[in-house]
Amino acid sequence: MIPINSFQVVFLRWKWIALIVCIHLCLLSERIVHSFPNIDEIGHLAAGFTQWKTLRFDLYRVTPPLVHYVAGFPAWFFNSNYDLTLFTDRIGERPEFLIGVEHLIARRISIISSFVLPRLFCVIFSVVGCVTLTYYVFKGFGFISAHIVCAFWCFCPSILAFAPTVIPDVAAVTSGMIASLSVFSYQRKSTCLAACICGALAGLAMLSKLTWITLAGSVPLAILVCRYFDKFRSQERTIPLRLLDLTVFLIAACFLLNSGYLFEHSFTPLREFHFCSETLGGSGTNPLNLGNRFAEYPFSSLPVPLPKNYFLGIDYLRHEVESKYWSFLDGEWKLGSWEHYYVLTTVFKTPEPTLFASVLGLVIVITSIKKGVVNLKDLSLFVLLIIPAAVCFASISLQGGFNHHHRYVLMIYPPMFALAAYIASPVGVKLLRFRLPFLGRKKRSIAIPLAITLVTLSAVSALRVHPYYTSYFNTLSGGPQNGWRRLGFSNIDWGQDILEVDQWLKKYPERRPLVMDIDYFGMNGDLFDVPTSSPPLLPLGASVDEVRRSITETQWWIISVKKLYNLPDQPGLQYLQQIEPVERIAYAYHVYRIDPLPSEESSSPDKPTP
C-alpha cells in the first residue's frame, strides 16, 4: 500500500495543473448554459439523435459519427422531440438541417435546454486532450513545461469557443493528437501489436472528422522521420517487417472506422455508388443528377473498404469544393478560396504571446539540433505532433472551393503549445542564458520567467473577451470589435450570442419598431416572438439617407456584423458603415438607431450623412 505522504507529494506537485483544468471546466460550463446553439449545432444534434434512434448514418455525412454518438446519446435517452418524417437518405441533400430547424421553430429560444447535456458530454474531449498533451510534455520536457502547455491549452480562445459545443472540431484535435502520439509506443517497441494500437487510434480519429483520413499517410511519414533521427538500433526491424506493420496499421484503422459505422454498407462495390461530385460522379453531375465515373471500369466490382456514408461524405465535400462559395477575408469577398487564408486566420485568432512563444520554441528546437544538444525523445515528440497536423492543415488550405471557418484548422494548436512549452524545458533553460546587468555578472537563464510571462499574457488576452471567445481577435488584427472587418462566418458570428439579443429586447421593450437581420436561418424576430421587418438591401455606394427618406418614425436595427459588406455587384447592407452603431451586442451584432430625415431634407439630393 502506498503511504499517505506519497499521495500528498503527488497532490502538491500536480495541484496547479488541476487548478488550471478546473478553471477551464468552469469557463466551459458557463458557455454551455449561456451560449445559444450555433448554426452547425442545430444540424449536428439532429444527426446525433437520428443516429441513435435509427442506427443509420445518412445525416450529416460530411462529419463522421464520433461526436454524434457522444452528443446524441442524452438527446435520444431523454427522448427529444425531433420530427423524423423529414428524414431522407438521398445523396446530395442535407436533411439534418430540415429536422433541426423544425425543432428550432417549435422551441425557439427555449431550445437552449436541449443542448445542455449534449454539450456537457462533449466537454470531455477538451479535458482529455489537455491531460494527454500535458502528460507527454511532462515526460519529455519536465514539470514546469507541463504547467505551461496546460495553461496554453486551457486558455486558448478557439478551444474555449468550440469545446462546449456539439461540433467535432475540438474532438478532432484531441483524437488526431492521441493517434499521432501513440506512435511513441511503437517507436520504443516496434511490434505488430503496437502498430495495431496506432492504427486503431488513427481509425478513431477518422471517426471524428473526414480530414483525418490524412493520418493514413502522415503517421507512416512521421515514423520514417523519427527513425531517421533515432540512433537506437536495438529495435530496428527489417523492411518486410516494417511493411507488415504498415499493413496491420491500415487494417486496424479501417476496421475501427467501419466499426464506428456499425459496418453499415461496408465493402460496397464501387459501381453501386451514386456520387454528386464531378470528381467521383463524372462531368455534369449534381445532387439531382447522380453519376459514377468508375461504373464501366473493370475494377468497379471491387469492394470499397470504407463505410458507404463515410465515402459519400467525402463525395459531398468534394461537391461543395467544386461548387465554390463566397469567402471573406480582410474586407474582400472572393468566389473560391485563398491558399493563405488559414495561415492568416491563425495569425488573427491566436493571442500574440502564443504566436511569439511558439516561434521562439521553434527557434530553440532548430538551434538545439544544430548544436547537438537536443534530446531524441523531445525531437520525436515534435515530429509526431507537427507532421500529422501540418499535413492535415495543408490539405484543408489547398483543397480550394471556399474558406469559411478557422475552427477547421485547430489541429495546429497542440504543436504550437508544445513548442511554446519547450522554452521552459532543460534545453530552453540552457540556451536562453544571458549576462544581464540587473542579474549580476554570471549568465542566468530567462527561459522559465519568460515562458510564465508569455502564457500569462496569452491567458489575459483571451479572458479580456470573456465570455465571447468565438469573436476573439488579437490586438494586432484590430481586436474583437473590428473582427468583422477581417473574417466572417463562425470566426465572428455563428449565432452563439443570440441570447444576448434576447436580453437586449427584454431590457428595451420600448425600442420599436424593429428591423433585424441576425443571419440565423432567416428567423429574426420569429425566434424571439417579436414583430420585425428586414432591412432594405442597397447597392454599393448608396447612402443611408435613402433609408431615412423612406421611413416616418425612428427605427431600431439589430444587424449581424457579417452582413456589413456587400457581395460583389450585389445589393447589401454596407451602407451601414456610414454611421456608427449606438450599441454593440457582444461582438456579433450592431444596434443602429435610424431616424427619418426632416421634411425639408427629404426632397434634397442624396448626400452621405457625416
HELIX and SHEET records of a PDB file:
HELIX    1   1 ILE A    4  HIS A   34  1                                  31    
HELIX    2   2 ILE A   39  THR A   54  1                                  16    
HELIX    3   3 LEU A   66  PHE A   77  1                                  12    
HELIX    4   4 LEU A   84  LEU A   86  5                                   3    
HELIX    5   5 PRO A   95  ARG A  107  1                                  13    
HELIX    6   6 ARG A  108  PHE A  115  5                                   8    
HELIX    7   7 VAL A  116  PHE A  141  1                                  26    
HELIX    8   8 PHE A  143  CYS A  154  1                                  12    
HELIX    9   9 PRO A  157  PHE A  162  1                                   6    
HELIX   10  10 ASP A  169  LEU A  181  1                                  13    
HELIX   11  11 VAL A  183  ARG A  188  1                                   6    
HELIX   12  12 CYS A  192  MET A  206  1                                  15    
HELIX   13  13 LEU A  210  THR A  214  5                                   5    
HELIX   14  14 LEU A  215  PHE A  229  1                                  15    
HELIX   15  15 ILE A  239  GLY A  260  1                                  22    
HELIX   16  16 LEU A  270  GLU A  272  5                                   3    
HELIX   17  17 GLU A  278  GLY A  281  1                                   4    
HELIX   18  18 PRO A  298  SER A  301  5                                   4    
HELIX   19  19 LYS A  308  SER A  323  1                                  16    
HELIX   20  20 TYR A  341  LYS A  349  1                                   9    
HELIX   21  21 GLU A  352  LYS A  371  1                                  20    
HELIX   22  22 LEU A  376  LEU A  398  1                                  23    
HELIX   23  23 HIS A  406  ILE A  412  5                                   7    
HELIX   24  24 TYR A  413  ALA A  421  1                                   9    
HELIX   25  25 TYR A  422  ALA A  424  5                                   3    
HELIX   26  26 PRO A  426  LEU A  431  1                                   6    
HELIX   27  27 PRO A  437  LEU A  439  5                                   3    
HELIX   28  28 ALA A  447  LEU A  463  1                                  17    
HELIX   29  29 TYR A  469  SER A  471  5                                   3    
HELIX   30  30 THR A  475  SER A  477  5                                   3    
HELIX   31  31 PRO A  480  ARG A  485  5                                   6    
HELIX   32  32 PHE A  489  ASN A  491  5                                   3    
HELIX   33  33 ILE A  498  LYS A  507  1                                  10    
HELIX   34  34 GLY A  525  PHE A  528  1                                   4    
HELIX   35  35 ASP A  545  SER A  550  1                                   6    
HELIX   36  36 VAL A  561  LYS A  563  5                                   3    
HELIX   37  37 GLN A  574  GLN A  578  5                                   5    
HELIX   38  38 SER A  599  SER A  602  1                                   4    
SHEET    1   A 2 TRP A 326  LEU A 329  0                                        
SHEET    2   A 2 GLU A 332  LEU A 335 -1                                        
SHEET    1   B 2 ARG A 433  PHE A 434  0                                        
SHEET    2   B 2 ARG A 444  SER A 445 -1                                        
SHEET    1   C 5 THR A 532  SER A 533  0                                        
SHEET    2   C 5 LEU A 514  ASP A 517  1                                        
SHEET    3   C 5 GLN A 555  SER A 560  1                                        
SHEET    4   C 5 TYR A 589  ILE A 594 -1                                        
SHEET    5   C 5 GLU A 583  ILE A 585 -1                                        
END                                                                             
